[in-house]
Structure formats: structure tokens, C-alpha cells
Amino acid sequence: MSLSQPTLADVWKLFQETDRRFQETDRKMQETDRKMQETDRKMQETDRKIKQVTESIGRLGNKLGDFVEEMVRPAAVRLFQERGIDVHEVHQNVSAQRDGAGIEIDLLVVNDTDVIAVECKSTLSVDDIDEHVKRLEKLKRLLPAYANKRVMGAVTAMVLPDNVAHYAYRQGLYVIAQTGDHLIIRNVQHFIPAIW
């Protein structure tokens, strides 16, 4: 069996077929590139929308926290007097900066011997409680006007899961919650709070 030599026409035909395939591949690559650019544009738009929604949720969470704060502030006197703690002052949004450290407290309930720092959230988490305990640990140092007072803590929220309430209780914090149309301190009557 003898192999015949390809003719110029055969080489030309092979070249044209190869060129056609290269052009088809190039067209497909350009289409893929266009689709990838479109996907990238859509992903950037999705990222932008997610960021907007996240910011909106953050603002809403802050507004709900403010709402909780406004609910608790007028009830604080009654709530703590029912626990045998006289209340002379209730301060809202207390903040201090000292020696490179800072502190922000939603509500500060004060009498001659006691200070209760209340953290108000829309939804309370274990992390929020841990942060509040750290806040309580540095309160006397950052707010030296209260250095000779007993410092206690309390937490409250619109959404207060039972496991989170139990965790707060175990940390020695008062737990303020909504029941029906009024607020209560959920801790048992003989509860002894942690003192900082």
C-alpha cells in the first residue's frame, strides 16, 4: 500500500479547516469573555445590594436597640426598686474615653452606693453579654466618679432567647424582659448579682 503525497489542494483545504476552527475557537473565547464580564458586573451589583441591605439592617438594629432603651429607661426605677435598689438617677448613652480606652453604656442606673450598667439590644447574644461583662470590668477605671460604688450589670432585648438569658444570669447580670404589656426582671427574687 503506497501513501500518496498530499496535494497543494489538500494542504490548502487542511489550512482552511484549521483556520476555520481557530476562528470558531476565538469566537467562543470572545463569547466566554463577554459572559464572564457580564457575570462579574452582576456579582459587583449583587455585592453592592448586599452591602446596602446589610447597612439597612444595621441601622434598623440600632433603631430597635434605641426603642428598647426608651422602653427600659422609664421602667428602670420601678424594676430596681422592686429588687430593693433605690434609684436616684437614670442616665442614657453614657460614654467615656480615658488612657486610650473607651466605654459606652446604654443606660446607667445610679444611687448613692450602686451603679447598674444596662445593655439594651434588639436581639441579645452570648457575645453581647461577654462584651458587656468586659465593659463592667473597666467601668470604675473609665468613669472614676463611680469608683466607690458597687457596679452591677443588666441586659435587655426585644428578642431574648432563653439560653442567652440563662447565660446572662450565670454571669451575675440582671435580665430584663418583656412580659405581656410590661417589663420585669426575670431573675429569681433572691438573685445575688455579681459586683464589679
C-alpha positions in Angstrom: 0.0 0.0 0.0 1.6 3.2 -1.0 0.8 6.5 0.6 0.2 9.3 -1.8 1.7 12.7 -1.2 -0.8 15.4 -0.2 -1.6 17.8 -3.0 -1.5 21.5 -2.7 -5.3 21.5 -2.7 -5.3 19.0 0.3 -2.9 21.2 2.2 -4.9 24.3 1.4 -8.1 22.6 2.5 -6.5 21.5 5.8 -5.2 25.0 6.3 -8.7 26.4 5.7 -10.3 23.9 8.1 -7.7 24.7 10.8 -8.2 28.5 10.2 -12.0 28.0 10.5 -11.5 26.0 13.8 -9.2 28.8 15.1 -11.8 31.4 14.2 -14.6 29.4 15.9 -12.4 28.9 19.0 -11.6 32.6 19.0 -15.4 33.4 18.7 -16.2 31.1 21.6 -13.5 32.6 23.7 -14.7 36.1 23.0 -18.3 35.0 23.9 -16.9 33.4 27.1 -15.1 36.5 27.9 -18.2 38.6 27.4 -20.2 36.3 29.6 -17.5 36.4 32.3 -17.6 40.2 32.2 -21.4 40.2 32.4 -21.1 37.8 35.4 -18.6 40.0 37.0 -20.8 43.0 36.6 -23.8 41.1 38.1 -21.6 40.0 41.0 -20.5 43.6 41.7 -24.1 44.7 41.6 -25.1 41.9 43.9 -22.3 42.8 46.3 -23.4 46.4 46.2 -27.0 45.4 47.0 -25.9 43.1 49.8 -23.9 45.9 51.3 -26.9 48.2 51.1 -29.1 45.6 52.8 -26.5 44.9 55.5 -26.3 48.7 56.2 -30.1 49.0 56.3 -30.3 46.0 58.7 -27.6 47.6 60.9 -29.5 50.9 61.0 -32.7 49.0 61.8 -31.0 47.0 64.6 -29.7 50.3 66.1 -33.1 51.8 65.9 -34.7 48.8 67.6 -31.9 48.9 70.3 -32.8 52.6 70.8 -36.5 51.6 71.1 -35.6 49.0 73.8 -33.6 51.6 75.6 -36.6 54.0 75.5 -38.8 51.3 76.9 -36.5 50.3 79.7 -35.4 53.8 80.8 -38.8 54.8 82.4 -39.3 51.3 83.9 -35.8 51.1 85.5 -36.8 53.0 88.6 -39.7 50.6 89.3 -37.8 47.5 88.3 -34.8 48.0 90.6 -36.9 49.4 93.5 -38.8 46.1 93.4 -35.4 44.5 94.0 -34.6 46.7 96.9 -32.3 49.0 95.0 -33.3 52.7 95.3 -32.8 54.7 92.1 -31.8 58.3 92.2 -30.7 58.8 88.5 -31.0 57.2 85.2 -28.5 58.3 82.5 -28.8 57.4 78.9 -26.0 56.9 76.4 -23.1 57.4 78.8 -19.6 57.3 77.2 -16.1 58.0 78.3 -12.6 57.9 76.9 -9.5 57.6 79.1 -5.9 56.5 78.5 -6.7 55.1 75.1 -9.7 53.0 76.2 -13.3 53.7 75.8 -16.7 52.7 77.2 -20.3 53.2 76.0 -23.2 52.3 78.2 -26.8 52.4 77.1 -28.4 53.1 80.5 -26.7 53.9 83.8 -28.9 53.5 86.8 -27.4 55.2 89.9 -28.0 55.7 93.6 -25.7 56.7 96.5 -24.0 53.3 96.7 -24.8 51.4 93.5 -24.4 51.7 89.7 -26.1 49.4 87.3 -25.0 49.5 83.7 -27.8 48.2 81.4 -27.1 46.9 77.9 -30.1 47.3 75.5 -30.2 45.3 72.3 -32.8 44.4 69.7 -31.6 40.8 69.8 -29.3 39.7 72.6 -26.5 37.2 72.0 -23.9 35.5 74.2 -21.2 37.7 72.6 -23.2 40.8 73.6 -23.1 39.5 77.2 -19.4 38.8 77.1 -18.8 42.3 75.7 -21.0 43.8 78.5 -19.0 42.0 81.2 -15.8 43.4 79.7 -17.5 46.9 79.9 -18.4 46.3 83.5 -14.8 45.3 84.3 -13.5 48.7 83.1 -16.4 50.9 84.3 -14.8 52.2 87.5 -11.5 53.0 85.8 -13.1 54.8 82.9 -15.8 56.5 85.0 -13.9 57.3 88.2 -16.9 59.2 89.6 -18.3 55.8 90.3 -15.1 54.2 91.7 -16.5 53.9 95.2 -19.8 52.4 94.2 -20.9 48.8 93.7 -21.1 48.2 90.0 -23.7 45.7 88.7 -24.9 44.8 85.2 -28.2 44.2 83.5 -29.2 43.2 79.9 -32.4 43.5 78.0 -33.6 43.0 74.5 -36.7 42.7 72.3 -35.5 39.2 71.4 -34.0 37.4 74.3 -33.5 33.6 73.7 -33.8 31.5 76.9 -30.2 30.1 76.6 -28.9 33.7 76.3 -30.9 34.8 79.4 -29.6 31.8 81.4 -26.0 32.7 80.3 -26.5 36.3 81.4 -27.9 35.1 84.7 -24.9 32.8 85.3 -22.6 35.8 84.6 -24.4 37.6 87.5 -26.4 40.0 85.4 -30.0 41.1 85.9 -32.1 40.1 82.9 -34.9 42.5 82.0 -37.6 41.1 79.7 -41.0 42.0 78.3 -43.9 40.0 79.6 -47.3 41.0 78.4 -47.5 44.7 78.4 -44.8 45.5 80.9 -41.2 44.8 81.8 -39.9 42.5 84.5 -36.6 41.4 85.9 -36.6 37.6 85.1 -34.0 36.7 87.8 -35.4 34.9 90.9 -36.3 37.2 93.8 -33.3 36.0 95.9 -30.8 36.5 93.0 -27.5 38.0 94.1 -25.8 39.9 91.3 -22.1 40.0 90.5 -20.3 43.1 91.8 -17.5 44.8 90.0 
